[in-house]
Amino acid sequence: MPENVLRVTDLHKIYAGGVHAVRGVSFEVNEGESVAIIGPSGGGKSTVLRCINRLIEPTEGVVRLRGERINTPGADVNDVRSRIGMVFQSFELFAHLKVLDNVTLGLRHVRKMSKEEAKERALSVLERVDLLDRIDAYPGNLSGGQKQRVAIARALAMSPEVMLFDEPTSALDPELMGSVLATIRRLADQTLSMGK
């Protein structure tokens, strides 16, 4: 039986001013599963993901990662975020850093890898997203699809237990959207085939 990786129970988020953005959301994700949250713009999809990753705190509800409750005041937020990869719709790359440095930054500062270890991991992940030829480029010299693939590589390099994608193609034109979706599907298939 597949192991339960993520469980969200009765999640609520009420913003200042009384806006009830998320109302009683519950779901679980088992090892190897892909789950989509679908709804209209402004329906709370991003809010749910941001609550899971502790970017914002839910008003009520429980979030568990491999059985451990991760949304308590005593939980280490940095540890939680290192275990959950997140790819944003707006890329969130560091404009002053080259592609390789964008991917190795977290490995060196959060995972405490040596420069050589971080580079080796980053190159492996950048190869998986077909960007080895762009490692010395700055984000300003990349297409939107390439920027999103760098963001995906950066999240994957951290070896997260869960990957969250917050509308990763919303800022892309249809051609680039297809390329990024194909990359996500391919990575999901590779992960499943590796048993991870």
N, C-alpha and C positions, 0 to 999 in steps of 0.2 A: 504494500500500500504506500502511495507517495506521501512523503513527509510534508506536514503543513509548514509553510514558510512565513506567510503573513496572514494575520487575522485582524480585521477591523470590526468592532462591535459598537453599534448604536452611536455612531459619530455625529456630533452636532457642532456647528460653528456659528455663533452669533457675533456679528461685528458691532462696533460702537454705532449707536444710532438705531439699534434693534434689527438690523438686516440679518435674517436667519438664512445664511447661505447654504448650509448643509443640515439636513434634517434626518437624523436616525439612519445613516448609511451603515450597512453591515455587509461584509463579504469576506471570503478567504481565498488564498492562493496557495496551491500545493506545488511542490517541487516539479519543475518542468512545464508548468502551466503558463499561458499568457491570458491575461484578463483585460478587457477593454471597458472603460467607463464612458458611456455615451450619453449625451444630453445637449440641450440648447446652450448657446452662448450665454454666460452668466448663470448657468445652472449649478455651479459649485464644483465642477470637475477638478479644476486647478487647486481649489481650496482643499479638497480631500487629499490630493497628492502632497501638498505643502504641510498638511497636518501629519501625514505619515512620516515625512522627512524632518519634522520638527522645525520647519521654517516659520510656521505659525502654530500656536497652541489651540487645540480644539476646546470648545466650551464644555463639552461632555463627551464621553465615550472612551473606549479602550483600543489601543493599537499594540499588537503583539508581534514580535519578530522571533520566529522559532520558539514560541512559547513564552518568551520574556517580554513583560510589559515595558514598552519603551517611551511611553508618554506620561511618566511620573516626574515630579520635581527633582527627584534624586538621580534620574537617569542621565548618563553622560551624553550630552547632545552631540559632541564631536565624534564619539564612538558610534552613535546611531547613524550619523551622516556618513561615516566611513564604511558602514555596512550596507547602505542603501544608495545605489547610484541614481542620479537624477539628471535627465536631459531636458532642458528648458526650451520653450519655443523661440526664445530670443538669443540662443547660442551661449551667451555669457562667457565668451572667450576674453583673455587678456590681450588687448590690441598691441601692447608693446612687447609681447613675447612671441617668438616663432612657434610654429606648430609643435615641434618636439618639446619645447619648453612648457607649452600649455599643458601637454600630457604628463610630463615628468614632475611638474610642480607638486601636485598632491602626493605622489609616490615618495618624494624626497622629504616633504615636510610633515605629512600625516602618517605615512607608512614607515618613515625613517629609513628608506632605502639609500644605499650609496648612489652616487651619480651614475656609476656604471650599471648597477642593477636596474635603476629606474629607466635608463636609456634602453637597455635590453628589453624590458617589459613594454615600454612605449613603442619601440619599433615593431615588436610582435603584434601589438594591437593595431597600430597604424597600417600594418600590412593587411590585417583582416578587413579593414574598411577602405582598402585600395588608395592609401594616401602616402605611401613611402616616398613618392617622388615630390612631395610637398613639405617635407619636414623642416626645411629652412625658410619657408614662406611665412610672412606675417598675415594675420587674419584679414587685414585690409586688402590683400592680394588674392583672396580666395572667393569663389562663388558661394552663394548661400548654401547650396548643397554640400560643398566641401566644408564650410564652417560647421554645419550640423554634424557631419561625419567626424570632425575633430572633437566636437562636444561628446559624441557617442564614444569615441575612442578614449577620451579622458575619463569618462565614467566607468567604462569597462576595465581600464587599466587598474583600477582600485580593487578589482575582483569582488564586486558587491554581491551580497546574498540575494538582493532584489534590485531590479532596474525599473525606474519610473520614467515614463515619457510623457511630458506635458505638451500635447499637440505639437510634436516635433516637426511637422511639415506645414504649419499654418502660415509661416512667413515665406514660403517657397512657391515658385511658379510650378505649374503642373509637371513639367519635364523633370525639374529638380526633385519635386515631391516623389515621383516614381522611383528615382534613384535612391533617395534616402529610405523609403519604405522597403525597397529591395534589399538594402544593406541591413536594415533591422530584421527582416525575415531571415536572411542568410545567417546572421549572427545567432538568432534564436535557434535555427536548425542546427548550427554547429555546436551550440551549448547543449542542446538536448542529446546530440549524438555523442558528446564527450561525457554525458552523465553528470553535468554540472549546471 
